[in-house]
Each structure stands twice: as C-alpha cells, then as structure tokens.
Amino acid sequence: MKYKEKILEGFFVKRYKRFFVDAVLDGNVITTYCPNTGSLRGMLNENAKVLIAKVDNPKAKLKYRLEAIKHNGVYVGINTSLPNGIIFEAIKQKKILDNLQGEIKKEVKYGKNSRVDIFINNPKGKDCFIEVKSVTLSRVKGLAEFPDAKTTRGSKHLIELGEMSKQGHDCYLVYLIQRKDINIFSIAKDIDEEYYKNSIIAKKNGVKFIAFSSEVSKKGIDVIQQIKINEN
C-alpha cells in the first residue's frame, strides 16, 4: 500500500492527550494527529525519527498526521486505520490467503452490533469473517506482541468471531505487524490476561490466527511474509 499523501521526516518530541504528538519538522515544532489509541509502549522516545503525513484535507483540524516512529532501527507504522485496507488489498491481489474464494467486502455488520473488518461471501462454500489487528509492540528482539494495552473491544471481537466459527463459518484473526524486524508473534498475556484467555477460547472454537510482518517506509507499507505464532 502506497501513501496517498506527501510524507515528511521529522523527530518525535512528546505525546499528550492520547491523540496529539509534537514533532520537530524542518526545525520547527508542529502538532500532529496520532491515529492510535494504544500505549505505543517503548517507542515514544524523544528525538526518535518519525514519518508525518501532510494532510490533504482543508477541513482537517490538524495539518499533519503521525504515520510511523523509528524503533530499534526500523520504522514502525502506528496508524491503526491502515491495516484493514492493507490486508484487504493483499487478499484481493491473492498475495495472502489465496485459498479464500468469493466476493470480498469491507465493514460488514455481524454479531451483536459489530462490523467485521473483511467479509468474503462464498456462494459455493463457507462465508469468511476476518478481523484485522494492528501490531506495533516489540519488547524482545524479533518478537512482536499484541495488545500493547488492555482492550475490551479486542476481546469482544474474539468472542464474536468464535461464535461465528461455531456456526460453521470460516473465521480469521489477522495480526498485521507494522514493522519488519520480527520473526515470531505472541499474545501479551501480562498486559491483558482477559484477551489472552479469550484468544484461547476463540482458537478452540475454530478461529484461525495468522500474523504477517510488513515493511514500513517513506513510500508506504508492504506485507512481507507470514510470521510464526507462539502458541504458549
């Protein structure tokens, strides 16, 4: 996926009120929108390099949006609104999950007042429900983890996917790791034990868990390869 807006390079200063990040751009301190509600644990280091989108919308309150932060030598994508489109595009182009057949759609209602990120209607077989999660956390070299903060919404998705799987549908939880320095993925049990427990239940109910690493650059974000998931 290529960025549609102009991408600028700067340096991180601070994050505050969750959705605001100050950064240095061309020697000046500017305020950017931070499109991530997670903790971004371990990455909010002063003077870390950042990628900033110049917002192409005259009605936007802020003219800049934070897209990535450099951590351990690689850019990490922090925009949680992008993974759904990245995975949707990769499936549609048969780059991943090429065994899935049918009409592919985004944001389809299901469960109890929820919307599934990606739905594939297969008139000749099982319908497919796919939830996509954005992953940034890496506390140990080569290991990515999710979540980086407690997520009741994430647990809700696990429960509802499990229910759809029990009804005979094909269900996936796809973790898009927005960084390339990863070779294994794990659920962060110590951060959200409830999410961990619900992930085990979802697996028992037939939900398939898949993780992909990606490369984040000034040009965009590209899926690299499927990553092994630690089952412990």
C-alpha positions, 0 to 999 in steps of 0.5 A: 500500500502506497501513501496517498499523501506527501510524507515528511521526516521529522523527530518525535518530541512528546505525546499528550492527550492520547491523540496529539504528538509534537514533532520537530519538522524542518526545525520547527515544532508542529502538532500532529494527529496520532491515529492510535489509541494504544500505549505505543509502549517503548517507542515514544522516545524523544528525538526518535525519527518519525514519518508525518503525513501532510494532510490533504484535507482543508477541513482537517483540524490538524495539518499533519498526521503521525504515520510511523516512529523509528524503533530499534532501527526500523520504522514502525507504522502506528496508524491503526486505520491502515491495516484493514485496507492493507490486508484487504488489498493483499487478499484481493491481489491473492498475495495472502490467503489465496485459498479464500474464494468469493466476493470480498467486502469491507465493514460488514455488520455481524454479531451483536452490533459489530462490523467485521473488518473483511467479509468474503461471501462464498456462494459455493462454500463457507462465508469468511469473517476476518478481523484485522489487528494492528501490531506495533509492540516489540519488547524482545528482539524479533518478537512482536506482541499484541495488545500493547494495552488492555482492550475490551473491544479486542476481546469482544471481537474474539468472542464474536468471531468464535461464535461465528466459527461455531456456526460453521463459518470460516473465521480469521484473526489477522495480526498485521505487524507494522514493522519488519524486524520480527520473526515470531508473534505472541499474545501479551498475556501480562498486559491483558490476561482477559484477551489472552484467555479469550484468544484461547477460547476463540482458537478452540472454537475454530478461529484461525490466527495468522500474523504477517510482518510488513515493511514500513517506509517513506513510500508506504507499507508492504506485507512481507511474509507470514510470521510464526505464532507462539502458541504458549 
